[in-house]
């Protein structure tokens, strides 16, 4: 879908806001100025309608950008975001811009990752059962358990195995419950 500039700007502004809003519960960095400065211009190439992208290229882009948010020092802090928070805000931004807003090449929606948090992991474990959850995803039951990008990849690959092409990877979010019940 081709987007005019006004629509694209609105979608990207909303994506920034949703990424910022996701930091309210537990993220060590919550200031709008900090989160927006981390995300600005990061998505321009990948969200271009003309950028052809395959899954491997998207995954390389994702890993590079998550790691760069981890390394980037933020104002008076000694470090950047914890890895899982870096992945989560990128994933929230992409969920909003690509899945909801329709930005980017039409294939991009097939590759974007769901925002991983403790609630999603808890609900998935309940949905598929402990044995299958641990077999596919491992002992990653909470966000804080995911410390390296390899840990994160194991969770994403495990989720892909669980859904077995029944729906898009991002659509694992159907199991997420905002109330925590």
C-alpha positions as CSV (number, residue, x, y, z in Angstrom):
1,X,0.0,0.0,0.0
2,X,1.4,3.4,-1.0
3,X,1.2,6.0,1.7
4,X,1.1,9.8,1.3
5,X,3.6,11.7,3.5
6,X,1.0,12.9,6.0
7,X,-0.4,9.4,6.6
8,X,3.2,8.0,6.9
9,X,4.1,10.7,9.4
10,X,1.0,10.0,11.5
11,X,1.8,6.3,11.5
12,X,5.4,6.8,12.4
13,X,4.6,9.3,15.2
14,X,2.1,6.9,16.6
15,X,4.6,4.1,16.4
16,X,7.1,6.2,18.4
17,X,4.4,6.9,21.0
18,X,3.5,3.2,21.3
19,X,7.2,2.3,21.7
20,X,7.5,5.0,24.4
21,X,4.3,3.8,26.2
22,X,5.7,0.2,26.3
23,X,8.5,1.5,28.6
24,X,6.1,2.5,31.4
25,X,6.3,-0.8,33.3
26,X,9.7,-1.9,34.2
27,X,12.0,-0.3,31.6
28,X,14.9,1.6,33.2
29,X,14.6,4.3,30.6
30,X,11.3,6.0,30.3
31,X,11.9,9.6,29.2
32,X,10.3,10.6,25.9
33,X,13.4,12.5,24.8
34,X,15.6,9.4,25.4
35,X,13.4,6.9,23.7
36,X,12.6,9.1,20.8
37,X,16.3,9.9,20.2
38,X,17.1,6.1,20.2
39,X,14.4,5.4,17.6
40,X,14.7,8.4,15.2
41,X,15.8,7.6,11.7
42,X,16.3,3.9,12.7
43,X,13.5,2.6,10.5
44,X,13.6,4.9,7.4
45,X,15.2,2.3,5.1
46,X,13.4,-0.7,6.3
47,X,10.0,1.0,6.1
48,X,10.4,2.3,2.6
49,X,7.8,0.8,0.2
50,X,10.6,0.2,-2.3
51,X,12.9,-1.7,0.0
52,X,12.8,-5.4,-0.9
53,X,13.6,-7.4,2.1
54,X,13.9,-11.1,2.9
55,X,13.7,-12.8,6.3
56,X,17.4,-13.3,6.8
57,X,18.1,-9.6,5.9
58,X,15.4,-8.5,8.3
59,X,16.8,-10.6,11.1
60,X,20.3,-9.2,10.5
61,X,18.9,-5.7,10.6
62,X,16.9,-6.5,13.8
63,X,20.0,-7.9,15.6
64,X,22.2,-5.0,14.6
65,X,19.6,-2.4,15.8
66,X,18.8,-4.1,19.0
67,X,22.5,-4.4,19.9
68,X,23.1,-0.8,18.9
69,X,20.4,0.3,21.4
70,X,22.1,-1.8,24.1
71,X,25.4,-0.1,23.4
72,X,24.2,3.5,23.0
73,X,24.7,5.5,26.2
74,X,21.7,7.5,27.2
75,X,22.4,10.9,28.9
76,X,23.7,10.3,32.4
77,X,23.2,6.6,32.3
78,X,26.3,4.4,32.0
79,X,24.7,2.1,29.4
80,X,21.9,1.8,26.9
81,X,18.8,-0.3,27.2
82,X,18.8,-3.9,28.5
83,X,18.7,-6.2,25.5
84,X,15.1,-7.4,25.9
85,X,13.9,-3.8,26.3
86,X,15.8,-2.8,23.2
87,X,14.1,-5.6,21.3
88,X,10.7,-4.8,22.8
89,X,10.6,-1.2,21.8
90,X,11.8,-2.0,18.2
91,X,9.1,-4.7,18.0
92,X,6.4,-2.4,19.4
93,X,7.4,0.3,16.8
94,X,7.3,-2.3,14.0
95,X,4.0,-3.8,15.2
96,X,2.4,-0.3,15.0
97,X,4.1,0.8,11.8
98,X,4.0,-2.4,9.8
99,X,1.2,-4.6,11.1
100,X,-1.3,-1.9,12.0
101,X,-0.1,1.0,9.8
102,X,0.8,-1.0,6.7
103,X,4.1,0.7,6.1
104,X,7.0,-1.0,4.4
105,X,7.3,-3.6,1.7
106,X,4.4,-6.1,1.7
107,X,6.7,-9.0,2.7
108,X,8.0,-7.2,5.9
109,X,4.8,-8.1,7.8
110,X,5.8,-11.8,7.5
111,X,9.1,-11.2,9.4
112,X,8.4,-8.7,12.2
113,X,8.8,-10.1,15.7
114,X,6.2,-9.9,18.5
115,X,7.1,-7.8,21.5
116,X,8.3,-10.3,24.1
117,X,7.4,-9.7,27.7
118,X,6.8,-11.8,30.8
119,X,3.0,-11.8,30.3
120,X,3.2,-13.2,26.8
121,X,5.7,-15.9,27.9
122,X,3.4,-16.9,30.9
123,X,0.3,-17.1,28.7
124,X,2.2,-19.1,26.0
125,X,3.4,-21.6,28.7
126,X,-0.1,-22.0,29.9
127,X,-1.5,-22.3,26.3
128,X,0.9,-25.0,25.1
129,X,1.8,-26.7,28.4
130,X,5.1,-26.6,30.4
131,X,6.7,-29.5,28.6
132,X,6.3,-28.2,25.1
133,X,7.1,-24.6,26.2
134,X,10.4,-25.7,27.8
135,X,11.2,-27.9,24.8
136,X,10.6,-25.1,22.2
137,X,11.5,-21.9,24.1
138,X,13.6,-23.1,27.0
139,X,13.7,-21.7,30.5
140,X,12.9,-18.2,29.4
141,X,9.8,-17.5,31.5
142,X,10.4,-13.8,32.2
143,X,11.8,-10.9,30.3
144,X,14.8,-10.7,32.7
145,X,15.7,-14.3,31.8
146,X,16.6,-13.1,28.2
147,X,20.0,-11.6,28.5
148,X,21.7,-12.1,25.1
149,X,20.6,-11.9,21.6
150,X,21.1,-15.7,21.3
151,X,18.6,-16.1,24.1
152,X,16.2,-13.8,22.3
153,X,16.7,-15.7,19.0
154,X,15.9,-19.0,20.8
155,X,12.6,-17.5,22.1
156,X,11.7,-16.2,18.6
157,X,12.6,-19.5,16.9
158,X,10.7,-21.4,19.6
159,X,7.6,-19.3,19.0
160,X,7.9,-19.9,15.2
161,X,8.0,-23.6,15.9
162,X,4.9,-23.4,18.1
163,X,2.8,-21.5,15.6
164,X,4.0,-23.8,12.7
165,X,3.0,-21.3,10.0
166,X,-0.6,-21.2,11.2
167,X,-0.4,-17.4,11.3
168,X,2.2,-14.6,11.1
169,X,4.9,-14.5,13.8
170,X,3.5,-11.2,15.1
171,X,0.1,-12.8,15.5
172,X,1.3,-14.8,18.5
173,X,0.2,-11.6,20.2
174,X,-3.4,-13.1,20.1
175,X,-2.4,-14.9,23.3
176,X,-1.2,-11.8,25.1
177,X,-3.6,-10.5,27.8
178,X,-3.3,-6.9,28.9
179,X,-4.9,-7.6,32.3
180,X,-2.5,-10.3,33.4
181,X,-5.4,-12.6,34.3
